[in-house]
Each structure stands twice: as C-alpha cells, then as structure tokens.
Amino acid sequence: MKVLCIVPCGNKKIWDKKPEAGPQQARDVYIGPFASKCREYAEKFYPSSWVIISAKYGFLFPNDIVPGPYNVSFIDKSSNPITIEELKSQAQEKGLYDYDKIIILGGKNYVQIVKNVFKNKDIHSPLSTCKGIGFMMGKLNDAIKRGKPL
C-alpha cells in the first residue's frame, strides 16, 4: 500500500527571518513551530512520500522551489487561494492519485480540502480529534519520540 503524507504550510516563512534568503526549497520555507513539527514527522515516517499543501502553490514536493515571500490563506478567500479544481489537476499531474492512503496533518480546514481533492481515497487525519494546536504538537512530539506513526 502506497501512503502519502500531506503537511500544511504555515504563515511564518523563511523570509520573515531572513528577507534576503531568495528562492528556497519548499521543505525550508515554512518555519513556524507547527509546520516544522509536521515536516519533522513526515520526514521521519514518510521520507520519500510527503508533500506540503500551500494555499498559493498547491501541492509542493519538498524539493520544489518557492520563489519568494507570499501571504495567501485558504481561510481568507480575498487572498486568492488555489482552488479545489486546481488542486485536483495538480494531484493528477504530480502522480498523487497513485497513492492508496492519504495522511493529512493539520486542522479541519486542511482535512476538508484534502477530502475534497482525494474523494475516493482512504484518508487518515490523526490530528482531527485534537482540541487545538498545542494538543496536535504534543501528539506529533510523542509519535516522533516513540518512533511510532499516528
């Protein structure tokens, strides 16, 4: 069974800390605590089968290049986030529909977006029962420490 882990992007990006950083690999762009912990989890348990979902760029492989700073959110529709149809097209182009199981790390908004894109797939959202980001971080930390995926 082929498993894909999808991690959320984040509001805090490398250019907030280093404005001169220039284009970066997607894995190095999102530096907030939650995005960083999700990336750590994905790299540990799914080292060759994880992507980032970005409100601006859609599905990003870890080595994809992000050209520079941006501020787009799925929640703020006026920021013009990528559409479900565009995400479906990307998933097809990038071979993401070849995976049997999808693991989405993130809150309910990300889970719903992924469910809309991967309608006929086995979708697992291990953080969806958490009551907030602190609980999500704790669950991720515990899994990483124990060496057992959620």
C-alpha positions in Angstrom: 0.0 0.0 0.0 1.4 3.4 -1.0 1.0 6.1 1.6 1.2 9.8 1.1 1.6 12.2 4.0 0.4 15.8 3.4 1.6 18.5 5.7 0.3 22.1 6.0 2.2 25.2 5.0 2.3 28.0 7.5 2.1 31.7 7.9 5.6 32.1 9.2 8.1 31.7 6.4 11.9 31.8 6.0 11.7 35.3 4.6 10.2 36.6 7.8 13.5 35.7 9.5 15.9 36.2 6.5 14.4 38.6 4.0 17.4 38.2 1.7 17.0 34.4 1.5 15.8 34.3 -2.1 14.2 31.3 -3.6 14.1 28.2 -1.3 13.2 24.6 -1.4 9.7 24.1 -0.1 10.9 21.9 2.8 12.8 25.0 4.1 10.2 27.7 3.6 7.7 27.1 6.4 9.4 27.8 9.7 6.6 28.1 12.2 6.5 25.6 15.1 3.6 23.6 13.8 4.7 23.4 10.2 8.2 22.5 11.3 6.9 19.7 13.6 4.6 18.3 10.8 7.6 18.3 8.4 9.8 16.5 11.0 7.0 13.9 11.4 6.7 13.4 7.7 10.4 13.2 7.1 10.7 10.5 9.9 7.8 8.3 8.9 7.3 9.0 5.2 10.7 10.2 4.0 10.1 9.6 0.3 6.3 10.2 0.1 5.2 13.5 1.6 4.1 16.9 0.2 3.3 20.3 1.5 -0.1 21.8 0.7 0.3 25.6 0.1 -2.7 28.0 -0.3 -0.7 29.7 -3.1 1.1 27.0 -4.8 -0.9 23.9 -4.1 1.0 20.6 -3.6 4.7 21.1 -3.2 7.2 18.3 -3.2 9.9 19.0 -0.6 12.5 20.0 -3.2 10.2 22.2 -5.3 11.4 25.8 -5.3 9.3 28.6 -3.8 10.4 31.9 -5.4 9.8 34.3 -2.5 7.5 35.7 0.2 3.8 35.5 -0.1 0.8 35.7 2.1 -2.1 33.6 0.9 -4.6 31.6 3.1 -7.3 29.1 2.4 -9.4 30.8 5.1 -9.0 34.4 3.6 -10.7 34.0 0.2 -9.7 37.6 -0.7 -6.1 36.4 -0.8 -7.0 34.3 -3.8 -6.0 30.8 -2.6 -5.6 27.9 -5.1 -9.0 26.2 -5.9 -10.0 22.6 -5.3 -10.2 22.1 -9.1 -6.6 23.4 -9.4 -5.5 21.1 -6.6 -7.2 18.1 -8.3 -5.4 18.9 -11.5 -2.0 19.2 -9.7 -2.7 15.9 -7.9 -3.2 14.2 -11.2 -0.1 15.8 -12.8 2.1 15.0 -9.8 1.0 11.4 -9.5 -0.6 11.9 -6.1 -3.7 9.9 -7.1 -1.3 6.8 -7.4 -1.3 6.6 -3.5 -3.7 4.3 -1.8 -3.8 6.1 1.6 -3.5 9.8 2.4 -2.5 11.0 5.8 -3.2 14.7 6.4 -1.7 16.5 9.3 -3.5 19.7 10.2 -6.7 21.2 11.3 -10.2 20.8 10.0 -9.8 23.2 7.1 -6.9 21.3 5.7 -8.6 18.0 6.3 -11.7 19.1 4.4 -9.6 20.4 1.4 -7.8 17.1 1.2 -11.1 15.2 1.4 -12.4 17.3 -1.5 -9.4 16.6 -3.6 -9.0 12.9 -2.8 -12.6 11.8 -2.7 -12.2 8.1 -3.4 -9.1 7.5 -1.2 -8.5 6.2 2.3 -7.9 9.4 4.2 -6.5 9.4 7.7 -6.4 12.6 9.8 -4.7 11.6 13.0 -4.8 15.2 14.5 -8.5 15.8 13.9 -9.6 14.8 17.4 -7.2 17.3 19.0 -8.7 20.4 20.7 -6.0 22.8 19.5 -2.6 23.3 18.1 -0.9 22.5 21.4 -2.5 19.1 21.6 -1.5 18.5 17.9 2.1 19.4 18.7 2.0 17.1 21.7 0.7 14.2 19.7 3.3 14.7 16.9 6.1 15.0 19.5 5.0 11.8 21.2 4.9 9.9 18.0 8.3 11.1 16.9 9.8 10.3 20.3 8.3 6.8 20.4 9.2 6.1 16.8 5.6 5.1 16.0 3.5 6.9 13.4 0.0 8.0 14.4 
